[in-house]
Amino acid sequence: MATATGAHTAKVSMPTLSGFVVGSMIGAGVFSLPAAFAGATGVAGTLIAWAIAGAGMFTLALTFQHLAVRRPDLDAGIYSYAKAGFGHYAGFFAAFGYWASACVGNVFYWVFIMQTLGALFPALGSGDTPLAVVLASAGLWLFYVLIRRGVREAAAVNRVVTIAKVVPIVVFIVLCLTVFDPAVFAANWSGAGDGDGLFDQVRATMLVTVFVFIGVEGASANSRHARSRRDVGRATILGFLSVLAVFASVTIVAYGVLPRAEIAALAQPSMGGVLQAVVGDGGAVFVGGALIVSVLGAYLAWTLMAAEVLLMAARSGDLPRFLQRTNAHDTPVGALLLSTTLVQVLLVLSLFAQNAFAVALDLTSALALIPFFLSAGYALKLGLADRAAGDGSRGELLIAAVATVYTGFLLWAAGGAYVLLALLIIVPGTILFVIGRREQGARVFRPAEWVVFGLAVAGAVVAALLLATGTIAL
């Protein structure tokens, strides 16, 4: 029997929470890293880029850990942090932006799977043919049925899939190390042959890291299922460090196998081309299979997180009541159905798109960075308040400050066009916020929120005009 609040909350262990983090972060992106980095820089730039991105995202992971312990009453992660720090409408911005990010990213995942299979079955084309959309839709609703059966069951599948997709990546790293050529690695040290300075090379790689690190909040988004609040923070740190090691290793070992120019010219997934150079044609097939498993696992994790965020926002009165519904298995069926429906609509629209899914990757990052920035800002606000009261530590305040600056920088680096497109998605969704607030008999906007809403509307109008004039092309 369905309930608005859930008869019980399924509890999961710290390793399972870590699996949410790893499963969310390891998706399609890792398989494209060798060419993506080699096209921008050499070994030196890659090491610097991972050091900067790793340090920045590590402060964000530490921020989530601190917030999980500091505010154990906040069970919806990025949504509840944004709301607690900056009000109801900011909470909606975080929840809806994060949800939209997951949905857009999940559409890309299905198209990417069909595109990978298209190498064997030409009728699937680039993942945007009618047959590809039909097969992707079948997979979409199959996962809907799986997740409806319960968080515990979906989490168990996620654990298996996480192991299944990490093992092939570790095999790739080990096999590359067996043929690692120090002379080739040394020749790939510098990327200055393209005429760009080291700073420009590193900057060109920073946007690559944004998409692959989305998912670091996996444990936080599912924190209501944690056996212990401390498990949330530990799972976030453990998952992040594990994935950072994997990402950095995949990019670095490739430089010891092939010249940089050859790596940069490889078709995606470029991990397949590198492994093909090591073990022959079977390497590309092996990577293709691992990619499909990896993407399906990431899809499962992202769908769980997106549904959880909508559920908690609805329970807090910031979204309509129908999104509060859970079934006897503690699955947020209302939120899950809305998420699956949106992905289905976007899959159909992909039949008419040209570059929409290249844009979708950057748009996914921009949408996710909004709740990241608000969460880090709330941690900074708490840190300042604690220090003013004579509590807290300077270290926690410094970490929150760095996380806030870093996520703000990434929003800027994503480009104004993508921030405007994010507003074009979020602003129409405000109608759900209005419905939810009115169902509660609560005031919709406070004075400051009217200002934020007005600015957001202005940004959305600008985005629409830029699309209409062709200044922004999809």
C-alpha positions in Angstrom: 0.0 0.0 0.0 1.4 3.4 -1.0 2.0 6.0 1.6 2.9 9.7 1.6 5.7 9.2 4.1 6.7 5.6 3.8 5.9 2.9 6.3 9.6 2.4 6.9 12.9 3.5 5.5 15.2 0.8 4.1 18.7 1.0 5.7 21.9 0.4 3.8 25.5 -0.1 4.9 28.5 2.2 4.5 30.0 0.0 1.6 26.6 0.3 -0.2 26.6 4.0 0.2 30.2 4.1 -1.2 28.8 2.1 -4.1 26.3 4.8 -4.8 29.2 7.3 -5.0 31.4 5.1 -7.2 28.4 3.9 -9.3 27.4 7.5 -9.9 30.8 8.8 -10.9 32.0 6.0 -13.1 29.8 6.1 -16.2 30.6 6.9 -19.8 33.1 9.6 -19.0 36.0 7.5 -17.8 36.1 5.6 -21.2 36.7 8.8 -23.1 39.4 10.3 -20.8 42.5 9.3 -22.8 41.6 11.1 -26.0 39.9 14.0 -24.1 43.1 14.8 -22.2 45.6 14.0 -25.0 43.7 16.4 -27.3 44.3 19.2 -24.8 47.7 18.5 -23.1 50.5 16.1 -22.3 51.6 14.3 -19.2 52.6 17.4 -17.3 49.3 19.2 -18.0 47.4 16.1 -17.1 49.1 15.7 -13.7 48.4 19.4 -12.9 44.8 19.2 -14.1 44.0 16.1 -11.9 45.8 17.7 -9.0 43.6 20.9 -9.3 40.4 19.0 -10.0 41.1 16.4 -7.4 41.9 19.0 -4.7 38.8 21.1 -5.6 36.4 18.2 -5.6 38.0 16.7 -2.5 37.1 19.9 -0.6 33.6 19.4 -1.9 33.6 15.8 -0.7 34.9 16.9 2.7 32.2 19.6 2.8 29.5 16.9 2.3 31.1 14.9 5.0 31.1 17.8 7.4 27.5 18.7 6.6 26.3 15.1 7.1 27.7 15.2 10.7 27.0 18.9 11.5 23.4 18.7 10.3 22.2 15.1 10.7 18.6 16.2 10.6 18.9 17.1 6.9 18.2 13.9 5.0 18.1 15.1 1.4 21.6 16.2 0.9 22.1 19.0 -1.7 18.4 20.0 -1.6 18.1 20.3 2.1 21.5 22.1 2.4 20.5 24.7 -0.2 17.1 25.2 1.5 18.6 25.5 5.0 21.1 28.0 3.9 19.2 30.2 1.5 15.5 29.5 1.7 12.7 27.5 0.1 13.2 28.7 -3.5 17.0 28.1 -3.3 16.1 24.6 -2.2 13.8 24.2 -5.2 16.5 25.5 -7.5 18.9 22.9 -6.1 16.4 20.0 -6.2 15.0 20.8 -9.7 18.4 21.6 -11.2 19.9 18.4 -9.8 16.9 16.3 -11.0 17.0 17.9 -14.5 20.7 17.2 -14.6 20.2 13.5 -13.9 17.4 13.2 -16.5 19.4 14.9 -19.2 22.5 12.8 -18.4 20.4 9.6 -18.4 19.1 10.4 -21.9 22.7 10.7 -23.0 23.5 7.4 -21.4 20.9 5.6 -23.4 21.9 7.2 -26.7 25.6 6.4 -25.9 24.7 2.7 -25.3 22.8 2.5 -28.6 25.7 4.3 -30.4 28.2 1.8 -29.0 26.0 -1.1 -30.1 25.6 0.6 -33.5 29.2 -0.5 -34.3 27.8 -4.1 -34.5 24.2 -3.3 -35.5 24.2 -0.5 -38.2 20.4 0.0 -37.8 21.1 1.6 -34.5 23.1 4.3 -36.2 24.5 6.9 -33.8 21.9 6.0 -31.2 19.3 8.4 -32.6 17.4 6.1 -35.0 13.8 4.9 -34.5 15.0 1.4 -33.6 17.6 2.8 -31.2 14.9 4.9 -29.4 12.6 1.9 -29.2 15.3 -0.3 -27.6 16.4 2.5 -25.3 12.8 3.0 -24.2 12.4 -0.7 -23.4 15.5 -0.5 -21.2 14.3 2.7 -19.6 11.0 1.1 -18.4 12.8 -2.1 -17.4 14.9 -0.1 -15.0 11.7 1.7 -13.8 10.2 -1.7 -12.8 13.5 -2.8 -11.1 13.7 0.4 -9.0 10.0 0.2 -8.1 10.8 -3.1 -6.4 12.7 -1.3 -3.7 15.8 0.6 -2.8 17.4 -2.4 -1.2 17.0 -4.5 -4.4 18.2 -1.6 -6.6 21.1 -1.0 -4.2 22.1 -4.7 -4.4 22.1 -4.6 -8.2 24.2 -1.4 -8.0 26.8 -3.1 -5.9 27.1 -5.9 -8.4 27.2 -3.5 -11.4 29.8 -1.3 -9.6 32.1 -4.2 -9.2 31.5 -5.4 -12.8 32.4 -2.1 -14.2 35.4 -1.3 -12.0 37.2 -4.6 -12.7 37.5 -4.0 -16.5 39.0 -0.6 -15.9 41.5 -2.0 -13.5 42.3 -4.7 -16.1 42.9 -1.9 -18.7 45.3 -0.1 -16.3 47.2 -3.3 -15.6 47.5 -4.4 -19.2 48.7 -0.9 -20.2 51.4 -1.1 -17.5 52.7 -4.4 -19.0 53.6 -2.6 -22.2 54.4 0.8 -20.7 57.2 2.4 -22.7 59.1 5.1 -20.7 60.4 6.6 -23.9 56.9 7.1 -25.3 55.8 8.5 -21.9 58.7 11.0 -21.9 57.9 12.1 -25.4 54.4 12.8 -24.3 55.4 14.9 -21.4 54.8 18.2 -23.0 51.7 19.3 -25.0 53.3 22.6 -26.0 53.5 21.5 -29.6 50.1 22.9 -30.2 51.2 26.4 -29.4 49.2 26.8 -26.2 50.9 27.5 -22.9 50.6 25.1 -20.0 47.9 27.2 -18.3 45.7 27.1 -21.4 46.3 23.4 -21.8 45.2 22.7 -18.2 42.2 25.1 -18.5 41.1 23.1 -21.6 40.9 19.9 -19.5 39.0 21.4 -16.5 35.6 21.1 -18.1 36.3 17.4 -18.9 36.6 16.8 -15.1 33.2 18.4 -14.3 31.1 15.7 -15.9 33.1 12.8 -14.6 33.0 14.0 -11.0 29.2 14.4 -10.9 28.0 11.8 -8.5 30.3 12.7 -5.6 27.1 13.6 -3.7 25.7 10.0 -4.2 25.8 9.0 -0.5 24.5 12.4 0.6 21.5 12.2 -1.7 20.6 8.8 -0.3 21.4 9.7 3.3 17.9 8.9 4.7 18.8 5.2 4.0 22.1 5.3 6.0 22.4 3.2 9.1 24.6 6.0 10.6 25.0 9.6 9.6 28.8 9.2 9.9 28.6 6.5 7.3 27.5 9.2 4.8 30.6 11.2 5.2 32.9 8.2 5.2 31.3 6.7 2.1 31.7 10.1 0.3 35.4 10.3 1.0 36.1 6.6 0.3 34.1 6.7 -2.9 35.7 9.9 -4.1 39.3 8.9 -3.5 38.8 5.5 -5.2 37.3 7.1 -8.3 40.0 9.8 -8.5 42.7 7.1 -8.4 40.9 5.3 -11.3 40.4 8.4 -13.4 44.0 9.7 -13.0 45.4 6.2 -13.7 43.4 5.7 -16.9 44.7 8.9 -18.4 48.3 8.6 -17.2 49.0 5.0 -18.3 47.7 5.7 -21.8 50.6 8.1 -22.4 53.0 5.2 -22.0 51.3 3.2 -24.8 50.8 5.5 -27.8 52.1 8.9 -28.9 49.9 11.8 -27.7 48.7 12.7 -31.2 47.5 9.1 -31.9 45.7 9.0 -28.6 44.0 12.3 -29.4 42.9 11.0 -32.8 41.2 7.9 -31.4 37.5 7.4 -31.8 35.4 7.3 -28.6 35.5 5.4 -26.4 39.2 6.0 -26.6 40.0 3.5 -23.9 39.1 0.9 -26.5 41.6 2.2 -29.0 44.4 2.3 -26.4 43.6 -1.3 -25.3 43.4 -2.4 -29.0 47.0 -1.2 -29.4 48.0 -3.4 -26.4 46.1 -6.7 -27.0 44.6 -6.4 -30.5 41.0 -6.1 -31.8 39.6 -7.9 -28.7 40.6 -4.9 -26.6 38.0 -2.6 -28.3 35.3 -5.2 -27.9 36.2 -5.7 -24.2 36.0 -2.0 -23.5 32.8 -1.7 -25.4 31.2 -4.4 -23.2 32.6 -2.8 -20.0 31.2 0.6 -21.2 27.7 -0.7 -21.5 27.8 -2.2 -18.0 29.3 1.0 -16.6 26.7 3.2 -18.2 23.8 1.1 -17.0 25.2 1.2 -13.5 25.6 4.9 -13.6 22.1 5.3 -14.9 20.7 3.2 -12.0 22.6 5.3 -9.4 21.6 8.7 -11.0 17.9 7.6 -11.2 17.9 6.7 -7.5 19.4 10.0 -6.5 17.1 12.1 -8.7 14.0 10.4 -7.3 15.2 10.8 -3.7 15.8 14.6 -4.2 12.2 15.1 -5.6 10.7 13.0 -2.8 12.3 15.0 0.0 11.5 18.4 -1.7 7.9 17.3 -1.9 7.8 16.1 1.7 9.1 19.6 2.7 6.3 21.3 0.8 8.4 22.7 -2.0 7.0 20.4 -4.7 3.5 18.9 -5.2 2.1 16.2 -3.0 2.0 13.5 -5.7 5.8 13.4 -5.6 5.6 12.3 -2.0 4.2 8.9 -2.8 6.2 5.8 -1.8 5.2 2.2 -2.1 5.5 -0.7 0.3 9.1 -1.1 -0.8 10.0 2.5 0.2 10.4 3.5 -3.4 9.4 7.1 -4.3 7.1 6.0 -7.1 5.7 9.4 -7.9 9.2 11.0 -8.3 10.4 7.9 -10.2 7.5 8.0 -12.6 8.0 11.7 -13.4 11.8 11.1 -13.9 11.2 8.2 -16.2 8.5 10.0 -18.2 10.8 13.0 -18.8 13.6 10.8 -20.0 11.2 9.0 -22.3 10.0 12.4 -23.8 13.6 13.5 -24.3 14.5 10.2 -26.0 11.8 10.7 -28.5 13.0 14.3 -29.1 16.4 12.9 -29.8 15.1 11.7 -33.2 14.9 15.4 -34.2 18.1 16.6 -32.6 21.4 17.4 -34.3 24.0 18.3 -31.7 21.6 18.2 -28.7 23.5 15.4 -26.9 26.9 17.0 -27.3 25.3 20.1 -25.6 23.6 17.8 -23.1 26.9 16.8 -21.5 27.9 20.4 -20.7 24.3 21.2 -19.8 24.3 18.3 -17.4 27.4 19.7 -15.7 26.0 23.2 -15.4 22.7 22.0 -13.9 24.5 19.9 -11.3 27.0 22.7 -10.4 24.1 24.9 -9.2 23.3 22.6 -6.2 27.0 22.0 -5.6 27.6 25.7 -5.3 24.6 26.2 -3.0 25.7 23.3 -0.8 29.2 24.6 -0.5 27.9 28.1 0.2 25.7 26.7 3.1 28.8 25.0 4.6 30.6 28.3 4.4 27.7 30.1 6.0 27.7 27.6 8.9 31.4 27.8 9.2 31.3 31.6 9.5 28.5 31.4 12.1 30.4 28.8 14.1 33.6 30.9 14.1 31.6 34.0 15.2 30.2 32.0 18.1 33.6 30.7 19.0 32.9 27.2 17.8 34.0 25.2 14.8 37.5 25.0 13.4 39.5 27.1 10.9 40.1 24.0 8.9 36.5 23.4 8.2 35.9 27.0 7.4 38.8 27.0 4.9 37.6 23.8 3.3 34.1 25.3 2.8 35.5 28.5 1.4 37.7 26.6 -1.1 34.7 24.4 -2.1 32.6 27.5 -2.6 35.2 29.3 -4.8 35.9 26.1 -6.8 32.3 25.3 -7.6 31.7 29.0 -8.4 34.7 28.9 -10.8 33.4 25.7 -12.5 30.0 27.4 -13.0 31.9 30.3 -14.7 34.0 27.9 -16.7 30.9 26.1 -17.9 30.1 29.2 -19.9 27.3 31.7 -19.8 25.4 30.0 -22.5 25.0 26.8 -20.5 24.0 28.7 -17.3 21.3 30.5 -19.3 20.1 27.2 -20.8 20.0 25.8 -17.2 17.7 28.7 -16.2 15.5 28.0 -19.3 14.9 24.5 -17.8 14.5 25.5 -14.2 12.3 28.6 -14.5 9.3 26.8 -16.1 9.6 24.1 -13.4 8.9 26.9 -10.9 5.2 26.1 -11.5 5.7 22.9 -9.5 7.2 25.0 -6.6 4.2 27.3 -6.7 1.8 24.3 -6.6 3.7 22.7 -3.7 3.7 25.9 -1.6 0.1 26.6 -2.2 -0.9 23.0 -1.2 0.8 23.8 2.1 -1.0 27.1 2.4 2.4 28.8 2.6 3.7 32.0 1.1 5.2 31.3 -2.3 8.0 33.9 -2.5 9.7 36.1 0.1 10.9 39.5 -1.0 14.4 38.3 -1.7 13.1 35.3 -3.5 11.1 37.5 -5.8 14.3 39.1 -6.8 16.0 35.8 -7.5 13.0 34.6 -9.5 13.0 37.8 -11.5 16.7 37.5 -12.4 16.1 33.8 -13.3 13.2 34.7 -15.6 15.3 37.4 -17.3 18.1 34.8 -17.8 15.6 32.3 -19.2 14.2 34.9 -21.6 17.7 35.8 -22.8 18.4 32.1 -23.4 15.2 31.7 -25.4 16.1 34.7 -27.6 19.6 33.4 -28.2 18.1 30.1 -29.2 15.6 31.8 -31.5 18.3 33.9 -33.2 20.7 30.9 -33.6 23.3 32.5 -31.3 23.0 29.3 -29.2 22.7 26.2 -31.4 21.6 22.8 -30.1 
